[in-house]
Amino acid sequence: MSRHRCEICGAEFDTLSEYRRHMQTSHPERAPSAADLEQALSGMEYPASRDALARHAHDSGADEIADILEQLPDRDYRDAADVARAFGGIRAHEEKPDDQPSRRGGDAAMQTEAISAARAASLFAEMEFPASAEDLKSHARAQAGEREMDVISRLPDRRYSDMSDVAQAFGEVKGADRS
């Protein structure tokens, strides 16, 4: 018989760690979003002080948003975008739990100078293939950052027939970096 049951979906688990993992991955706590902020401050007149923003959010029934707004620097905010920037700064500095499911993979990714598949597709959008390593460098130079150009400059000097060849070469560079 299972000892831990999910109150949300009814799934059952033998161990507490399985239950906790399920809760983190299947039913994560929803963090207030920019849309929630916008809704809570709908009708707000600017410029407005931090306290006026929090009071307006409380009056709108958005207590969680109001609690976050109360943490903003005590100053006047010019407009909703000014509030959103400050709100994002508060949310970005909140302490996250150490046992998040993506933590290990995210930490590993930050240790390498790899370029994600999505970023590679963006850098080489509209690239004409076949292309040489030099063609890839020239094409990416306009939008790639310094670290990205460093990785691209280490691509093997060969002809690339399509993006899958480029992705494979990024894997080779990443593998060489680990050695």
Secondary structure as UniProt FT lines:
FT   STRAND          4..5
FT   TURN            7..9
FT   STRAND          12..13
FT   HELIX           16..26
FT   HELIX           34..40
FT   TURN            41..43
FT   STRAND          48..49
FT   HELIX           50..59
FT   TURN            60..61
FT   HELIX           63..69
FT   TURN            70..71
FT   STRAND          76..77
FT   HELIX           80..92
FT   TURN            98..99
FT   TURN            101..102
FT   HELIX           103..111
FT   HELIX           117..123
FT   TURN            124..126
FT   STRAND          131..132
FT   HELIX           133..140
FT   TURN            141..143
FT   HELIX           146..153
FT   STRAND          159..160
FT   HELIX           163..178
//
